[in-house]
Amino acid sequence: MLDLHRRALEGFTLGLTQQQDEADLVAIEDVYLRNGGEFLLGFIGKRLVAMGGFKRLTEGLAEVRRMRIARDLQGRGHGTYLLRELERRAFQSGVRVLCLDAARRRSLTLEFYRKHGYQETGQSFYGAVETVQFRKALDQRNGQGAANQSAAPNVGPATSVGDSGVAGGPPSVS
Ligand SMILES: CC(C)(COP(=O)(O)OP(=O)(O)OC[C@H]1O[C@@H](n2cnc3c(N)ncnc32)[C@H](O)[C@@H]1OP(=O)(O)O)[C@@H](O)C(=O)NCCC(=O)NCCS
């Protein structure tokens, strides 16, 4: 999982130590799961190809974080599938607004969130990286979630996460 994350950051000067940047990723249960959030992992066969979660900020507000699709598989709908599944789960658990930050330099990523109905609300920094802040209000349609997608990764919750992967395979939710 850390590998998938690190590859996504290649080319960025973060201005944070790896330890600072990855603090949440080595404490998924504490940071995401115990506070009413979720963290999903997507596999094709045994290969981890997708990850992303939402962190509860208040009862009705959560932050989408750590959306990552393996580089060679981007642009094939996997991110869409994962985001819709996160939105579905967030809505079902009472979240009505999702927010997120994305690096300004990543124009395709910004486009991805705009296409999914996220609206720009401001700008900020993650370490030394300039970010664009987005928000989206969820409704019943988001509660219905991802459409069936035959080539989608097998997506399910992270259970226990360590340096080299996930203990206990995630169930299929398709
Ligand atoms: C952003 C990301 C999660 C999107 O997932 P994805 O599976 O590549 O996106 P999808 O295939 O579902 O959607 C494709 C759309 O997203 C956009 N997109 C984003 N990244 C893209 C990429 N690398 N290649 C092609 N399209 C991309 C395009 O607008 C595209 O629309 P189009 O098909 O009409 O051209 C993924 O590309 C990724 O992990 N990027 C690197 C890490 C990152 O920036 N994470 C977000 C930080 S918050």
Ligand as a Chemical Component Dictionary entry (heavy atoms), coordinates in Angstrom:
data_LIG
# 
_chem_comp.id                   LIG 
_chem_comp.type                 NON-POLYMER 
_chem_comp.pdbx_formal_charge   0 
_chem_comp.three_letter_code    LIG 
# 
loop_
_chem_comp_atom.comp_id 
_chem_comp_atom.atom_id 
_chem_comp_atom.alt_atom_id 
_chem_comp_atom.type_symbol 
_chem_comp_atom.charge 
_chem_comp_atom.model_Cartn_x 
_chem_comp_atom.model_Cartn_y 
_chem_comp_atom.model_Cartn_z 
_chem_comp_atom.pdbx_ordinal 
LIG C1  C1  C 0 -6.963  10.635 -10.012 1  
LIG C2  C2  C 0 -7.195  9.131  -10.087 2  
LIG C3  C3  C 0 -7.624  8.619  -8.716  3  
LIG C4  C4  C 0 -8.330  8.874  -11.109 4  
LIG O1  O1  O 0 -8.535  7.491  -11.279 5  
LIG P1  P1  P 0 -8.565  6.848  -12.748 6  
LIG O2  O2  O 0 -8.892  5.419  -12.614 7  
LIG O3  O3  O 0 -7.300  7.193  -13.437 8  
LIG O4  O4  O 0 -9.762  7.681  -13.422 9  
LIG P2  P2  P 0 -10.993 7.113  -14.291 10 
LIG O5  O5  O 0 -10.473 6.227  -15.360 11 
LIG O6  O6  O 0 -12.042 6.579  -13.418 12 
LIG O7  O7  O 0 -11.552 8.456  -14.908 13 
LIG C5  C5  C 0 -10.922 8.995  -16.040 14 
LIG C6  C6  C 0 -11.080 10.485 -16.023 15 
LIG O8  O8  O 0 -10.317 11.027 -14.946 16 
LIG C7  C7  C 0 -9.353  11.927 -15.458 17 
LIG N1  N1  N 0 -8.037  11.315 -15.229 18 
LIG C8  C8  C 0 -7.342  11.496 -14.084 19 
LIG N2  N2  N 0 -6.164  10.895 -14.123 20 
LIG C9  C9  C 0 -6.070  10.299 -15.332 21 
LIG C10 C10 C 0 -5.050  9.526  -15.960 22 
LIG N3  N3  N 0 -3.873  9.281  -15.371 23 
LIG N4  N4  N 0 -5.276  9.044  -17.189 24 
LIG C11 C11 C 0 -6.441  9.309  -17.794 25 
LIG N5  N5  N 0 -7.442  10.042 -17.239 26 
LIG C12 C12 C 0 -7.268  10.544 -16.029 27 
LIG C13 C13 C 0 -9.719  12.237 -16.883 28 
LIG O9  O9  O 0 -10.504 13.406 -16.832 29 
LIG C14 C14 C 0 -10.552 11.061 -17.313 30 
LIG O10 O10 O 0 -11.641 11.454 -18.086 31 
LIG P3  P3  P 0 -11.783 10.953 -19.629 32 
LIG O11 O11 O 0 -11.786 9.452  -19.566 33 
LIG O12 O12 O 0 -13.073 11.554 -20.073 34 
LIG O13 O13 O 0 -10.592 11.504 -20.318 35 
LIG C15 C15 C 0 -5.940  8.367  -10.570 36 
LIG O14 O14 O 0 -5.607  8.757  -11.888 37 
LIG C16 C16 C 0 -4.702  8.552  -9.691  38 
LIG O15 O15 O 0 -4.486  7.775  -8.786  39 
LIG N6  N6  N 0 -3.879  9.568  -9.973  40 
LIG C17 C17 C 0 -2.623  9.797  -9.280  41 
LIG C18 C18 C 0 -2.748  10.089 -7.814  42 
LIG C19 C19 C 0 -3.576  11.262 -7.513  43 
LIG O16 O16 O 0 -3.441  12.299 -8.131  44 
LIG N7  N7  N 0 -4.450  11.095 -6.528  45 
LIG C20 C20 C 0 -5.341  12.107 -6.111  46 
LIG C21 C21 C 0 -4.798  12.916 -5.002  47 
LIG S1  S1  S 0 -6.180  13.512 -4.046  48 
# 
loop_
_chem_comp_bond.comp_id 
_chem_comp_bond.atom_id_1 
_chem_comp_bond.atom_id_2 
_chem_comp_bond.value_order 
_chem_comp_bond.pdbx_ordinal 
LIG C1  C2  SING 1  
LIG C2  C3  SING 2  
LIG C2  C4  SING 3  
LIG C2  C15 SING 4  
LIG C4  O1  SING 5  
LIG O1  P1  SING 6  
LIG P1  O2  DOUB 7  
LIG P1  O3  SING 8  
LIG P1  O4  SING 9  
LIG O4  P2  SING 10 
LIG P2  O5  DOUB 11 
LIG P2  O6  SING 12 
LIG P2  O7  SING 13 
LIG O7  C5  SING 14 
LIG C5  C6  SING 15 
LIG C6  O8  SING 16 
LIG C6  C14 SING 17 
LIG O8  C7  SING 18 
LIG C7  N1  SING 19 
LIG C7  C13 SING 20 
LIG N1  C8  SING 21 
LIG N1  C12 SING 22 
LIG C8  N2  DOUB 23 
LIG N2  C9  SING 24 
LIG C9  C10 SING 25 
LIG C9  C12 DOUB 26 
LIG C10 N3  SING 27 
LIG C10 N4  DOUB 28 
LIG N4  C11 SING 29 
LIG C11 N5  DOUB 30 
LIG N5  C12 SING 31 
LIG C13 O9  SING 32 
LIG C13 C14 SING 33 
LIG C14 O10 SING 34 
LIG O10 P3  SING 35 
LIG P3  O11 DOUB 36 
LIG P3  O12 SING 37 
LIG P3  O13 SING 38 
LIG C15 O14 SING 39 
LIG C15 C16 SING 40 
LIG C16 O15 DOUB 41 
LIG C16 N6  SING 42 
LIG N6  C17 SING 43 
LIG C17 C18 SING 44 
LIG C18 C19 SING 45 
LIG C19 O16 DOUB 46 
LIG C19 N7  SING 47 
LIG N7  C20 SING 48 
LIG C20 C21 SING 49 
LIG C21 S1  SING 50 
# 
